Amino acid sequence: MSRVKVAAVSAAAEPGDSGSSQAVKAQLRLREMILAGELPGGARIAEVAISEQLGVSRTPVRTALMRLEQEGLLEALPNGGYAVRTFSERDVADAIELRGTLEGLVARLAAERGAAPVVLREARACLQRIDELLREPALDDAAFSRYVTHNERFHALLCEMAASPVIAQQLERVINLPFASPSGFVVVQANSPAARDMLVVAQDQHVQVLDAIESGEGSRAEALMREHSRIARRNLREALHGTPTAEQRPLPGVQLIRRRG
């Protein structure tokens, strides 16, 4: 996602690539094309043309299209084939709300059941690394990229603390929805004049929820994580309705979201 960079892959298949490897490459490249606006919302995907453009056979392209439908970026058409999906602002807001609800649940369970000490230590170390980044008055691209990595790691550790494979599976499905990941709209913060201040607020919530988990305060931990997701909701509104500055870069994929009146 711009500063949260989408993985770039070589379009051409190399000798010896397995069908699975080619499918992954096709999937990554197609996702990149969709989020960059090269394949606009509503556009029908021509399997043959995409196969030729990516330099792979139709079989891995077909597999990639099926996976992107599962991710939610494509929709299957009644008469066959796929089209690039668009999303209402409410769709994205609901996905963020659902993530906040599930993360609140895992935080409460972690507090009530007791999280593994080794996971708690790793989470605390992760937050210390974020603190080090936020000591700087501003974050350059490299520092911001590190922030995104640590932020996503902390959220993954939070899920691990609950020790619930059932909830972890459901949370993974939600996070894979377009724009619903913990860093899905962090890029908006990076481009905002108040970027660092917003990241500091989010970091303070990280620290408070970890304190609540360690203290066994389940209800407080849950409320904090649900409130934490509201930052993403705020960033969604800014991405869609805010006035961009000359320094701002567009959020990749934002053109797929239909703005409310």
Secondary structure, DSSP 8 states (H G I E B T S, - for coil): -TTS------SS--TT--HHHHHHHHHHHHHHHHHTTSS-TT-EE-HHHHHHHHTS-HHHHHHHHHHHHHHTSEEE-TTSSEEE--EEHHHHHHHHHHHHHHHHHHHHHHHHH---HHHHHHHHHHHHHHHHHHTSSS--HHHHHHHHHHHHHHHHHHHHHTT-HHHHHHHHHHHTSTT-STTTTHHHHHHSTTHHHHHHHHHHHHHHHHHHHHTT-HHHHHHHHHHHHHHHHHHHHHHHHS---TT----TTGGGEE---
